[in-house]
Amino acid sequence: MLGISEEQLTQFGMTFGIAAFMLFMLFIIGELAWKSKAGKTGTFILFFVLAFGMIGFVAKIIIEKLWGI
């Protein structure tokens, strides 16, 4: 399709697609904190707890790049 292999399309989706989805999830967490009037501590806790999985995903990508996996 348009000279793009399946591997290239998958790599594009895994980098830009997942990154866009993660940014959208951060926006949702911020909106949740704002609408619930969580305050500074509550907002920090919401971002830390709800974004913890995203941190793990990013760490996995960084470790794979560093180790050449």
mmCIF file as Biopython writes it, N, C-alpha, C and O atoms, coordinates in Angstrom:
data_model
#
loop_
_atom_site.group_PDB
_atom_site.id
_atom_site.type_symbol
_atom_site.label_atom_id
_atom_site.label_alt_id
_atom_site.label_comp_id
_atom_site.label_asym_id
_atom_site.label_entity_id
_atom_site.label_seq_id
_atom_site.pdbx_PDB_ins_code
_atom_site.Cartn_x
_atom_site.Cartn_y
_atom_site.Cartn_z
_atom_site.occupancy
_atom_site.B_iso_or_equiv
_atom_site.auth_seq_id
_atom_site.auth_asym_id
_atom_site.pdbx_PDB_model_num
ATOM 1   N N  . MET A ? 1  ? 0.846   -1.178 0.000  1.0 0.0 1  A 1 
ATOM 2   C CA . MET A ? 1  ? 0.000   0.000  0.000  1.0 0.0 1  A 1 
ATOM 3   C C  . MET A ? 1  ? 0.888   1.237  0.000  1.0 0.0 1  A 1 
ATOM 4   O O  . MET A ? 1  ? 1.585   1.499  0.980  1.0 0.0 1  A 1 
ATOM 5   N N  . LEU A ? 2  ? 0.870   1.985  -1.067 1.0 0.0 2  A 1 
ATOM 6   C CA . LEU A ? 2  ? 1.625   3.226  -1.193 1.0 0.0 2  A 1 
ATOM 7   C C  . LEU A ? 2  ? 3.116   3.056  -0.949 1.0 0.0 2  A 1 
ATOM 8   O O  . LEU A ? 2  ? 3.779   4.010  -0.546 1.0 0.0 2  A 1 
ATOM 9   N N  . GLY A ? 3  ? 3.652   1.886  -1.179 1.0 0.0 3  A 1 
ATOM 10  C CA . GLY A ? 3  ? 5.077   1.652  -1.012 1.0 0.0 3  A 1 
ATOM 11  C C  . GLY A ? 3  ? 5.514   1.511  0.429  1.0 0.0 3  A 1 
ATOM 12  O O  . GLY A ? 3  ? 6.706   1.600  0.722  1.0 0.0 3  A 1 
ATOM 13  N N  . ILE A ? 4  ? 4.578   1.292  1.337  1.0 0.0 4  A 1 
ATOM 14  C CA . ILE A ? 4  ? 4.895   1.142  2.760  1.0 0.0 4  A 1 
ATOM 15  C C  . ILE A ? 4  ? 4.690   -0.323 3.135  1.0 0.0 4  A 1 
ATOM 16  O O  . ILE A ? 4  ? 3.639   -0.905 2.867  1.0 0.0 4  A 1 
ATOM 17  N N  . SER A ? 5  ? 5.704   -0.901 3.755  1.0 0.0 5  A 1 
ATOM 18  C CA . SER A ? 5  ? 5.562   -2.302 4.166  1.0 0.0 5  A 1 
ATOM 19  C C  . SER A ? 5  ? 4.761   -2.378 5.469  1.0 0.0 5  A 1 
ATOM 20  O O  . SER A ? 5  ? 4.555   -1.380 6.160  1.0 0.0 5  A 1 
ATOM 21  N N  . GLU A ? 6  ? 4.327   -3.576 5.770  1.0 0.0 6  A 1 
ATOM 22  C CA . GLU A ? 6  ? 3.557   -3.788 6.994  1.0 0.0 6  A 1 
ATOM 23  C C  . GLU A ? 6  ? 4.403   -3.470 8.229  1.0 0.0 6  A 1 
ATOM 24  O O  . GLU A ? 6  ? 3.894   -2.936 9.214  1.0 0.0 6  A 1 
ATOM 25  N N  . GLU A ? 7  ? 5.684   -3.797 8.171  1.0 0.0 7  A 1 
ATOM 26  C CA . GLU A ? 7  ? 6.575   -3.523 9.294  1.0 0.0 7  A 1 
ATOM 27  C C  . GLU A ? 7  ? 6.723   -2.019 9.532  1.0 0.0 7  A 1 
ATOM 28  O O  . GLU A ? 7  ? 6.724   -1.568 10.677 1.0 0.0 7  A 1 
ATOM 29  N N  . GLN A ? 8  ? 6.849   -1.240 8.446  1.0 0.0 8  A 1 
ATOM 30  C CA . GLN A ? 8  ? 6.970   0.209  8.578  1.0 0.0 8  A 1 
ATOM 31  C C  . GLN A ? 8  ? 5.689   0.822  9.138  1.0 0.0 8  A 1 
ATOM 32  O O  . GLN A ? 8  ? 5.749   1.731  9.965  1.0 0.0 8  A 1 
ATOM 33  N N  . LEU A ? 9  ? 4.545   0.335  8.699  1.0 0.0 9  A 1 
ATOM 34  C CA . LEU A ? 9  ? 3.269   0.837  9.189  1.0 0.0 9  A 1 
ATOM 35  C C  . LEU A ? 9  ? 3.097   0.519  10.671 1.0 0.0 9  A 1 
ATOM 36  O O  . LEU A ? 9  ? 2.619   1.354  11.439 1.0 0.0 9  A 1 
ATOM 37  N N  . THR A ? 10 ? 3.486   -0.683 11.069 1.0 0.0 10 A 1 
ATOM 38  C CA . THR A ? 10 ? 3.400   -1.077 12.471 1.0 0.0 10 A 1 
ATOM 39  C C  . THR A ? 10 ? 4.330   -0.225 13.333 1.0 0.0 10 A 1 
ATOM 40  O O  . THR A ? 10 ? 3.940   0.214  14.414 1.0 0.0 10 A 1 
ATOM 41  N N  . GLN A ? 11 ? 5.539   0.008  12.870 1.0 0.0 11 A 1 
ATOM 42  C CA . GLN A ? 11 ? 6.490   0.832  13.616 1.0 0.0 11 A 1 
ATOM 43  C C  . GLN A ? 11 ? 5.971   2.256  13.763 1.0 0.0 11 A 1 
ATOM 44  O O  . GLN A ? 11 ? 6.095   2.854  14.832 1.0 0.0 11 A 1 
ATOM 45  N N  . PHE A ? 12 ? 5.394   2.803  12.700 1.0 0.0 12 A 1 
ATOM 46  C CA . PHE A ? 12 ? 4.808   4.141  12.759 1.0 0.0 12 A 1 
ATOM 47  C C  . PHE A ? 12 ? 3.684   4.195  13.790 1.0 0.0 12 A 1 
ATOM 48  O O  . PHE A ? 12 ? 3.612   5.132  14.585 1.0 0.0 12 A 1 
ATOM 49  N N  . GLY A ? 13 ? 2.819   3.204  13.776 1.0 0.0 13 A 1 
ATOM 50  C CA . GLY A ? 13 ? 1.710   3.157  14.731 1.0 0.0 13 A 1 
ATOM 51  C C  . GLY A ? 13 ? 2.185   3.006  16.161 1.0 0.0 13 A 1 
ATOM 52  O O  . GLY A ? 13 ? 1.614   3.595  17.079 1.0 0.0 13 A 1 
ATOM 53  N N  . MET A ? 14 ? 3.234   2.214  16.351 1.0 0.0 14 A 1 
ATOM 54  C CA . MET A ? 14 ? 3.739   2.005  17.707 1.0 0.0 14 A 1 
ATOM 55  C C  . MET A ? 14 ? 4.456   3.235  18.248 1.0 0.0 14 A 1 
ATOM 56  O O  . MET A ? 14 ? 4.508   3.415  19.465 1.0 0.0 14 A 1 
ATOM 57  N N  . THR A ? 15 ? 5.002   4.072  17.404 1.0 0.0 15 A 1 
ATOM 58  C CA . THR A ? 15 ? 5.689   5.261  17.897 1.0 0.0 15 A 1 
ATOM 59  C C  . THR A ? 15 ? 4.734   6.447  17.986 1.0 0.0 15 A 1 
ATOM 60  O O  . THR A ? 15 ? 4.509   6.982  19.072 1.0 0.0 15 A 1 
ATOM 61  N N  . PHE A ? 16 ? 4.179   6.856  16.864 1.0 0.0 16 A 1 
ATOM 62  C CA . PHE A ? 16 ? 3.347   8.052  16.863 1.0 0.0 16 A 1 
ATOM 63  C C  . PHE A ? 16 ? 1.932   7.794  17.366 1.0 0.0 16 A 1 
ATOM 64  O O  . PHE A ? 16 ? 1.362   8.633  18.064 1.0 0.0 16 A 1 
ATOM 65  N N  . GLY A ? 17 ? 1.368   6.660  17.027 1.0 0.0 17 A 1 
ATOM 66  C CA . GLY A ? 17 ? 0.008   6.342  17.482 1.0 0.0 17 A 1 
ATOM 67  C C  . GLY A ? 17 ? -0.077  6.190  18.980 1.0 0.0 17 A 1 
ATOM 68  O O  . GLY A ? 17 ? -0.955  6.771  19.617 1.0 0.0 17 A 1 
ATOM 69  N N  . ILE A ? 18 ? 0.828   5.412  19.551 1.0 0.0 18 A 1 
ATOM 70  C CA . ILE A ? 18 ? 0.831   5.219  20.998 1.0 0.0 18 A 1 
ATOM 71  C C  . ILE A ? 18 ? 1.196   6.514  21.711 1.0 0.0 18 A 1 
ATOM 72  O O  . ILE A ? 18 ? 0.637   6.810  22.766 1.0 0.0 18 A 1 
ATOM 73  N N  . ALA A ? 19 ? 2.122   7.290  21.155 1.0 0.0 19 A 1 
ATOM 74  C CA . ALA A ? 19 ? 2.495   8.572  21.774 1.0 0.0 19 A 1 
ATOM 75  C C  . ALA A ? 19 ? 1.302   9.523  21.800 1.0 0.0 19 A 1 
ATOM 76  O O  . ALA A ? 19 ? 1.066   10.192 22.807 1.0 0.0 19 A 1 
ATOM 77  N N  . ALA A ? 20 ? 0.555   9.589  20.709 1.0 0.0 20 A 1 
ATOM 78  C CA . ALA A ? 20 ? -0.632  10.453 20.669 1.0 0.0 20 A 1 
ATOM 79  C C  . ALA A ? 20 ? -1.674  9.974  21.670 1.0 0.0 20 A 1 
ATOM 80  O O  . ALA A ? 20 ? -2.309  10.786 22.344 1.0 0.0 20 A 1 
ATOM 81  N N  . PHE A ? 21 ? -1.852  8.676  21.770 1.0 0.0 21 A 1 
ATOM 82  C CA . PHE A ? 21 ? -2.810  8.115  22.729 1.0 0.0 21 A 1 
ATOM 83  C C  . PHE A ? 21 ? -2.378  8.419  24.164 1.0 0.0 21 A 1 
ATOM 84  O O  . PHE A ? 21 ? -3.223  8.717  25.008 1.0 0.0 21 A 1 
ATOM 85  N N  . MET A ? 22 ? -1.082  8.351  24.451 1.0 0.0 22 A 1 
ATOM 86  C CA . MET A ? 22 ? -0.584  8.650  25.794 1.0 0.0 22 A 1 
ATOM 87  C C  . MET A ? 22 ? -0.801  10.129 26.141 1.0 0.0 22 A 1 
ATOM 88  O O  . MET A ? 22 ? -1.190  10.454 27.263 1.0 0.0 22 A 1 
ATOM 89  N N  . LEU A ? 23 ? -0.551  11.010 25.190 1.0 0.0 23 A 1 
ATOM 90  C CA . LEU A ? 23 ? -0.807  12.429 25.426 1.0 0.0 23 A 1 
ATOM 91  C C  . LEU A ? 23 ? -2.287  12.688 25.675 1.0 0.0 23 A 1 
ATOM 92  O O  . LEU A ? 23 ? -2.642  13.503 26.527 1.0 0.0 23 A 1 
ATOM 93  N N  . PHE A ? 24 ? -3.140  12.006 24.942 1.0 0.0 24 A 1 
ATOM 94  C CA . PHE A ? 24 ? -4.578  12.142 25.155 1.0 0.0 24 A 1 
ATOM 95  C C  . PHE A ? 24 ? -4.972  11.649 26.549 1.0 0.0 24 A 1 
ATOM 96  O O  . PHE A ? 24 ? -5.807  12.266 27.210 1.0 0.0 24 A 1 
ATOM 97  N N  . MET A ? 25 ? -4.382  10.552 26.994 1.0 0.0 25 A 1 
ATOM 98  C CA . MET A ? 25 ? -4.679  10.042 28.335 1.0 0.0 25 A 1 
ATOM 99  C C  . MET A ? 25 ? -4.204  11.017 29.410 1.0 0.0 25 A 1 
ATOM 100 O O  . MET A ? 25 ? -4.874  11.178 30.431 1.0 0.0 25 A 1 
ATOM 101 N N  . LEU A ? 26 ? -3.052  11.674 29.197 1.0 0.0 26 A 1 
ATOM 102 C CA . LEU A ? 26 ? -2.596  12.686 30.141 1.0 0.0 26 A 1 
ATOM 103 C C  . LEU A ? 26 ? -3.570  13.858 30.186 1.0 0.0 26 A 1 
ATOM 104 O O  . LEU A ? 26 ? -3.834  14.404 31.257 1.0 0.0 26 A 1 
ATOM 105 N N  . PHE A ? 27 ? -4.103  14.245 29.035 1.0 0.0 27 A 1 
ATOM 106 C CA . PHE A ? 27 ? -5.120  15.294 28.996 1.0 0.0 27 A 1 
ATOM 107 C C  . PHE A ? 27 ? -6.352  14.880 29.796 1.0 0.0 27 A 1 
ATOM 108 O O  . PHE A ? 27 ? -6.905  15.689 30.541 1.0 0.0 27 A 1 
ATOM 109 N N  . ILE A ? 28 ? -6.783  13.641 29.651 1.0 0.0 28 A 1 
ATOM 110 C CA . ILE A ? 28 ? -7.951  13.149 30.384 1.0 0.0 28 A 1 
ATOM 111 C C  . ILE A ? 28 ? -7.687  13.158 31.883 1.0 0.0 28 A 1 
ATOM 112 O O  . ILE A ? 28 ? -8.568  13.534 32.656 1.0 0.0 28 A 1 
ATOM 113 N N  . ILE A ? 29 ? -6.492  12.753 32.312 1.0 0.0 29 A 1 
ATOM 114 C CA . ILE A ? 29 ? -6.150  12.766 33.738 1.0 0.0 29 A 1 
ATOM 115 C C  . ILE A ? 29 ? -6.181  14.192 34.265 1.0 0.0 29 A 1 
ATOM 116 O O  . ILE A ? 29 ? -6.698  14.439 35.355 1.0 0.0 29 A 1 
ATOM 117 N N  . GLY A ? 30 ? -5.630  15.138 33.501 1.0 0.0 30 A 1 
ATOM 118 C CA . GLY A ? 30 ? -5.660  16.545 33.910 1.0 0.0 30 A 1 
ATOM 119 C C  . GLY A ? 30 ? -7.077  17.077 34.005 1.0 0.0 30 A 1 
ATOM 120 O O  . GLY A ? 30 ? -7.409  17.804 34.941 1.0 0.0 30 A 1 
ATOM 121 N N  . GLU A ? 31 ? -7.908  16.722 33.047 1.0 0.0 31 A 1 
ATOM 122 C CA . GLU A ? 31 ? -9.314  17.138 33.079 1.0 0.0 31 A 1 
ATOM 123 C C  . GLU A ? 31 ? -10.030 16.547 34.288 1.0 0.0 31 A 1 
ATOM 124 O O  . GLU A ? 31 ? -10.832 17.222 34.932 1.0 0.0 31 A 1 
ATOM 125 N N  . LEU A ? 32 ? -9.741  15.298 34.591 1.0 0.0 32 A 1 
ATOM 126 C CA . LEU A ? 32 ? -10.329 14.642 35.758 1.0 0.0 32 A 1 
ATOM 127 C C  . LEU A ? 32 ? -9.916  15.346 37.040 1.0 0.0 32 A 1 
ATOM 128 O O  . LEU A ? 32 ? -10.746 15.567 37.922 1.0 0.0 32 A 1 
ATOM 129 N N  . ALA A ? 33 ? -8.651  15.698 37.150 1.0 0.0 33 A 1 
ATOM 130 C CA . ALA A ? 33 ? -8.166  16.408 38.341 1.0 0.0 33 A 1 
ATOM 131 C C  . ALA A ? 33 ? -8.799  17.787 38.444 1.0 0.0 33 A 1 
ATOM 132 O O  . ALA A ? 33 ? -9.143  18.226 39.542 1.0 0.0 33 A 1 
ATOM 133 N N  . TRP A ? 34 ? -8.958  18.471 37.326 1.0 0.0 34 A 1 
ATOM 134 C CA . TRP A ? 34 ? -9.515  19.819 37.342 1.0 0.0 34 A 1 
ATOM 135 C C  . TRP A ? 34 ? -10.995 19.808 37.715 1.0 0.0 34 A 1 
ATOM 136 O O  . TRP A ? 34 ? -11.441 20.622 38.524 1.0 0.0 34 A 1 
ATOM 137 N N  . LYS A ? 35 ? -11.762 18.876 37.122 1.0 0.0 35 A 1 
ATOM 138 C CA . LYS A ? 35 ? -13.200 18.822 37.388 1.0 0.0 35 A 1 
ATOM 139 C C  . LYS A ? 35 ? -13.506 18.344 38.809 1.0 0.0 35 A 1 
ATOM 140 O O  . LYS A ? 35 ? -14.533 18.713 39.378 1.0 0.0 35 A 1 
ATOM 141 N N  . SER A ? 36 ? -12.631 17.535 39.378 1.0 0.0 36 A 1 
ATOM 142 C CA . SER A ? 36 ? -12.870 17.044 40.733 1.0 0.0 36 A 1 
ATOM 143 C C  . SER A ? 36 ? -12.293 17.981 41.784 1.0 0.0 36 A 1 
ATOM 144 O O  . SER A ? 36 ? -12.439 17.733 42.981 1.0 0.0 36 A 1 
ATOM 145 N N  . LYS A ? 37 ? -11.628 19.072 41.343 1.0 0.0 37 A 1 
ATOM 146 C CA . LYS A ? 37 ? -11.001 20.035 42.248 1.0 0.0 37 A 1 
ATOM 147 C C  . LYS A ? 37 ? -10.080 19.320 43.235 1.0 0.0 37 A 1 
ATOM 148 O O  . LYS A ? 37 ? -10.199 19.485 44.449 1.0 0.0 37 A 1 
ATOM 149 N N  . ALA A ? 38 ? -9.172  18.531 42.696 1.0 0.0 38 A 1 
ATOM 150 C CA . ALA A ? 38 ? -8.318  17.656 43.491 1.0 0.0 38 A 1 
ATOM 151 C C  . ALA A ? 38 ? -7.243  18.403 44.270 1.0 0.0 38 A 1 
ATOM 152 O O  . ALA A ? 38 ? -6.739  17.868 45.257 1.0 0.0 38 A 1 
ATOM 153 N N  . GLY A ? 39 ? -6.878  19.596 43.875 1.0 0.0 39 A 1 
ATOM 154 C CA . GLY A ? 39 ? -5.792  20.306 44.543 1.0 0.0 39 A 1 
ATOM 155 C C  . GLY A ? 39 ? -4.450  19.822 44.024 1.0 0.0 39 A 1 
ATOM 156 O O  . GLY A ? 39 ? -4.375  18.955 43.153 1.0 0.0 39 A 1 
ATOM 157 N N  . LYS A ? 40 ? -3.388  20.404 44.580 1.0 0.0 40 A 1 
ATOM 158 C CA . LYS A ? 40 ? -2.048  20.056 44.091 1.0 0.0 40 A 1 
ATOM 159 C C  . LYS A ? 40 ? -1.658  18.628 44.440 1.0 0.0 40 A 1 
ATOM 160 O O  . LYS A ? 40 ? -1.147  17.897 43.592 1.0 0.0 40 A 1 
ATOM 161 N N  . THR A ? 41 ? -1.893  18.233 45.668 1.0 0.0 41 A 1 
ATOM 162 C CA . THR A ? 41 ? -1.520  16.882 46.094 1.0 0.0 41 A 1 
ATOM 163 C C  . THR A ? 41 ? -2.357  15.832 45.371 1.0 0.0 41 A 1 
ATOM 164 O O  . THR A ? 41 ? -1.831  14.824 44.899 1.0 0.0 41 A 1 
ATOM 165 N N  . GLY A ? 42 ? -3.655  16.075 45.289 1.0 0.0 42 A 1 
ATOM 166 C CA . GLY A ? 42 ? -4.536  15.129 44.603 1.0 0.0 42 A 1 
ATOM 167 C C  . GLY A ? 42 ? -4.210  15.006 43.130 1.0 0.0 42 A 1 
ATOM 168 O O  . GLY A ? 42 ? -4.261  13.913 42.566 1.0 0.0 42 A 1 
ATOM 169 N N  . THR A ? 43 ? -3.876  16.119 42.508 1.0 0.0 43 A 1 
ATOM 170 C CA . THR A ? 43 ? -3.504  16.101 41.095 1.0 0.0 43 A 1 
ATOM 171 C C  . THR A ? 43 ? -2.218  15.312 40.891 1.0 0.0 43 A 1 
ATOM 172 O O  . THR A ? 43 ? -2.106  14.528 39.948 1.0 0.0 43 A 1 
ATOM 173 N N  . PHE A ? 44 ? -1.242  15.522 41.783 1.0 0.0 44 A 1 
ATOM 174 C CA . PHE A ? 44 ? 0.008   14.762 41.694 1.0 0.0 44 A 1 
ATOM 175 C C  . PHE A ? 44 ? -0.263  13.270 41.839 1.0 0.0 44 A 1 
ATOM 176 O O  . PHE A ? 44 ? 0.276   12.461 41.084 1.0 0.0 44 A 1 
ATOM 177 N N  . ILE A ? 45 ? -1.093  12.908 42.800 1.0 0.0 45 A 1 
ATOM 178 C CA . ILE A ? 45 ? -1.398  11.492 43.030 1.0 0.0 45 A 1 
ATOM 179 C C  . ILE A ? 45 ? -2.117  10.903 41.817 1.0 0.0 45 A 1 
ATOM 180 O O  . ILE A ? 45 ? -1.806  9.792  41.389 1.0 0.0 45 A 1 
ATOM 181 N N  . LEU A ? 46 ? -3.078  11.647 41.261 1.0 0.0 46 A 1 
ATOM 182 C CA . LEU A ? 46 ? -3.777  11.161 40.068 1.0 0.0 46 A 1 
ATOM 183 C C  . LEU A ? 46 ? -2.811  10.930 38.909 1.0 0.0 46 A 1 
ATOM 184 O O  . LEU A ? 46 ? -2.847  9.885  38.259 1.0 0.0 46 A 1 
ATOM 185 N N  . PHE A ? 47 ? -1.949  11.916 38.657 1.0 0.0 47 A 1 
ATOM 186 C CA . PHE A ? 47 ? -1.001  11.757 37.557 1.0 0.0 47 A 1 
ATOM 187 C C  . PHE A ? 47 ? -0.028  10.624 37.829 1.0 0.0 47 A 1 
ATOM 188 O O  . PHE A ? 47 ? 0.289   9.857  36.919 1.0 0.0 47 A 1 
ATOM 189 N N  . PHE A ? 48 ? 0.455   10.499 39.059 1.0 0.0 48 A 1 
ATOM 190 C CA . PHE A ? 48 ? 1.430   9.455  39.370 1.0 0.0 48 A 1 
ATOM 191 C C  . PHE A ? 48 ? 0.816   8.070  39.226 1.0 0.0 48 A 1 
ATOM 192 O O  . PHE A ? 48 ? 1.391   7.192  38.583 1.0 0.0 48 A 1 
ATOM 193 N N  . VAL A ? 49 ? -0.343  7.880  39.822 1.0 0.0 49 A 1 
ATOM 194 C CA . VAL A ? 49 ? -0.956  6.547  39.828 1.0 0.0 49 A 1 
ATOM 195 C C  . VAL A ? 49 ? -1.490  6.172  38.452 1.0 0.0 49 A 1 
ATOM 196 O O  . VAL A ? 49 ? -1.235  5.066  37.974 1.0 0.0 49 A 1 
ATOM 197 N N  . LEU A ? 50 ? -2.226  7.074  37.809 1.0 0.0 50 A 1 
ATOM 198 C CA . LEU A ? 50 ? -2.857  6.729  36.539 1.0 0.0 50 A 1 
ATOM 199 C C  . LEU A ? 50 ? -1.868  6.707  35.379 1.0 0.0 50 A 1 
ATOM 200 O O  . LEU A ? 50 ? -2.109  6.032  34.378 1.0 0.0 50 A 1 
ATOM 201 N N  . ALA A ? 51 ? -0.761  7.433  35.499 1.0 0.0 51 A 1 
ATOM 202 C CA . ALA A ? 51 ? 0.225   7.447  34.425 1.0 0.0 51 A 1 
ATOM 203 C C  . ALA A ? 51 ? 1.365   6.460  34.677 1.0 0.0 51 A 1 
ATOM 204 O O  . ALA A ? 51 ? 2.299   6.386  33.878 1.0 0.0 51 A 1 
ATOM 205 N N  . PHE A ? 52 ? 1.304   5.708  35.762 1.0 0.0 52 A 1 
ATOM 206 C CA . PHE A ? 52 ? 2.373   4.779  36.099 1.0 0.0 52 A 1 
ATOM 207 C C  . PHE A ? 52 ? 2.568   3.724  35.014 1.0 0.0 52 A 1 
ATOM 208 O O  . PHE A ? 52 ? 3.703   3.355  34.713 1.0 0.0 52 A 1 
ATOM 209 N N  . GLY A ? 53 ? 1.487   3.236  34.429 1.0 0.0 53 A 1 
ATOM 210 C CA . GLY A ? 53 ? 1.593   2.248  33.348 1.0 0.0 53 A 1 
ATOM 211 C C  . GLY A ? 53 ? 2.263   2.818  32.115 1.0 0.0 53 A 1 
ATOM 212 O O  . GLY A ? 53 ? 3.012   2.123  31.429 1.0 0.0 53 A 1 
ATOM 213 N N  . MET A ? 54 ? 1.991   4.089  31.831 1.0 0.0 54 A 1 
ATOM 214 C CA . MET A ? 54 ? 2.636   4.724  30.676 1.0 0.0 54 A 1 
ATOM 215 C C  . MET A ? 54 ? 4.131   4.867  30.918 1.0 0.0 54 A 1 
ATOM 216 O O  . MET A ? 54 ? 4.925   4.714  29.990 1.0 0.0 54 A 1 
ATOM 217 N N  . ILE A ? 55 ? 4.519   5.157  32.145 1.0 0.0 55 A 1 
ATOM 218 C CA . ILE A ? 55 ? 5.940   5.277  32.485 1.0 0.0 55 A 1 
ATOM 219 C C  . ILE A ? 55 ? 6.636   3.943  32.252 1.0 0.0 55 A 1 
ATOM 220 O O  . ILE A ? 55 ? 7.752   3.907  31.735 1.0 0.0 55 A 1 
ATOM 221 N N  . GLY A ? 56 ? 5.990   2.858  32.628 1.0 0.0 56 A 1 
ATOM 222 C CA . GLY A ? 56 ? 6.553   1.532  32.402 1.0 0.0 56 A 1 
ATOM 223 C C  . GLY A ? 56 ? 6.708   1.215  30.926 1.0 0.0 56 A 1 
ATOM 224 O O  . GLY A ? 56 ? 7.699   0.610  30.518 1.0 0.0 56 A 1 
ATOM 225 N N  . PHE A ? 57 ? 5.730   1.621  30.120 1.0 0.0 57 A 1 
ATOM 226 C CA . PHE A ? 57 ? 5.800   1.377  28.682 1.0 0.0 57 A 1 
ATOM 227 C C  . PHE A ? 57 ? 6.949   2.154  28.058 1.0 0.0 57 A 1 
ATOM 228 O O  . PHE A ? 57 ? 7.681   1.620  27.225 1.0 0.0 57 A 1 
ATOM 229 N N  . VAL A ? 58 ? 7.113   3.413  28.456 1.0 0.0 58 A 1 
ATOM 230 C CA . VAL A ? 58 ? 8.201   4.233  27.930 1.0 0.0 58 A 1 
ATOM 231 C C  . VAL A ? 58 ? 9.547   3.673  28.389 1.0 0.0 58 A 1 
ATOM 232 O O  . VAL A ? 58 ? 10.499  3.636  27.610 1.0 0.0 58 A 1 
ATOM 233 N N  . ALA A ? 59 ? 9.632   3.236  29.653 1.0 0.0 59 A 1 
ATOM 234 C CA . ALA A ? 59 ? 10.877  2.649  30.161 1.0 0.0 59 A 1 
ATOM 235 C C  . ALA A ? 59 ? 11.241  1.393  29.375 1.0 0.0 59 A 1 
ATOM 236 O O  . ALA A ? 59 ? 12.416  1.156  29.097 1.0 0.0 59 A 1 
ATOM 237 N N  . LYS A ? 60 ? 10.243  0.588  29.016 1.0 0.0 60 A 1 
ATOM 238 C CA . LYS A ? 60 ? 10.494  -0.624 28.232 1.0 0.0 60 A 1 
ATOM 239 C C  . LYS A ? 60 ? 11.092  -0.273 26.874 1.0 0.0 60 A 1 
ATOM 240 O O  . LYS A ? 60 ? 12.024  -0.933 26.416 1.0 0.0 60 A 1 
ATOM 241 N N  . ILE A ? 61 ? 10.563  0.756  26.235 1.0 0.0 61 A 1 
ATOM 242 C CA . ILE A ? 61 ? 11.085  1.176  24.933 1.0 0.0 61 A 1 
ATOM 243 C C  . ILE A ? 61 ? 12.523  1.668  25.070 1.0 0.0 61 A 1 
ATOM 244 O O  . ILE A ? 61 ? 13.375  1.333  24.246 1.0 0.0 61 A 1 
ATOM 245 N N  . ILE A ? 62 ? 12.796  2.458  26.101 1.0 0.0 62 A 1 
ATOM 246 C CA . ILE A ? 62 ? 14.151  2.981  26.313 1.0 0.0 62 A 1 
ATOM 247 C C  . ILE A ? 62 ? 15.134  1.843  26.586 1.0 0.0 62 A 1 
ATOM 248 O O  . ILE A ? 62 ? 16.236  1.836  26.039 1.0 0.0 62 A 1 
ATOM 249 N N  . ILE A ? 63 ? 14.750  0.895  27.417 1.0 0.0 63 A 1 
ATOM 250 C CA . ILE A ? 63 ? 15.622  -0.237 27.730 1.0 0.0 63 A 1 
ATOM 251 C C  . ILE A ? 63 ? 15.894  -1.067 26.475 1.0 0.0 63 A 1 
ATOM 252 O O  . ILE A ? 63 ? 17.023  -1.503 26.252 1.0 0.0 63 A 1 
ATOM 253 N N  . GLU A ? 64 ? 14.873  -1.284 25.665 1.0 0.0 64 A 1 
ATOM 254 C CA . GLU A ? 64 ? 15.070  -2.035 24.412 1.0 0.0 64 A 1 
ATOM 255 C C  . GLU A ? 64 ? 16.052  -1.327 23.501 1.0 0.0 64 A 1 
ATOM 256 O O  . GLU A ? 64 ? 16.899  -1.975 22.886 1.0 0.0 64 A 1 
ATOM 257 N N  . LYS A ? 65 ? 15.956  -0.010 23.401 1.0 0.0 65 A 1 
ATOM 258 C CA . LYS A ? 65 ? 16.873  0.756  22.536 1.0 0.0 65 A 1 
ATOM 259 C C  . LYS A ? 65 ? 18.296  0.702  23.078 1.0 0.0 65 A 1 
ATOM 260 O O  . LYS A ? 65 ? 19.243  0.544  22.307 1.0 0.0 65 A 1 
ATOM 261 N N  . LEU A ? 66 ? 18.463  0.833  24.414 1.0 0.0 66 A 1 
ATOM 262 C CA . LEU A ? 66 ? 19.794  0.828  25.000 1.0 0.0 66 A 1 
ATOM 263 C C  . LEU A ? 66 ? 20.466  -0.528 24.879 1.0 0.0 66 A 1 
ATOM 264 O O  . LEU A ? 66 ? 21.665  -0.606 24.612 1.0 0.0 66 A 1 
ATOM 265 N N  . TRP A ? 67 ? 19.711  -1.589 25.071 1.0 0.0 67 A 1 
ATOM 266 C CA . TRP A ? 67 ? 20.274  -2.930 25.015 1.0 0.0 67 A 1 
ATOM 267 C C  . TRP A ? 67 ? 20.309  -3.503 23.605 1.0 0.0 67 A 1 
ATOM 268 O O  . TRP A ? 67 ? 20.902  -4.558 23.381 1.0 0.0 67 A 1 
ATOM 269 N N  . GLY A ? 68 ? 19.685  -2.825 22.662 1.0 0.0 68 A 1 
ATOM 270 C CA . GLY A ? 68 ? 19.680  -3.289 21.273 1.0 0.0 68 A 1 
ATOM 271 C C  . GLY A ? 68 ? 18.813  -4.501 21.035 1.0 0.0 68 A 1 
ATOM 272 O O  . GLY A ? 68 ? 19.116  -5.322 20.169 1.0 0.0 68 A 1 
ATOM 273 N N  . ILE A ? 69 ? 17.757  -4.623 21.777 1.0 0.0 69 A 1 
ATOM 274 C CA . ILE A ? 69 ? 16.861  -5.773 21.644 1.0 0.0 69 A 1 
ATOM 275 C C  . ILE A ? 69 ? 15.897  -5.528 20.490 1.0 0.0 69 A 1 
ATOM 276 O O  . ILE A ? 69 ? 15.051  -6.375 20.202 1.0 0.0 69 A 1 
#
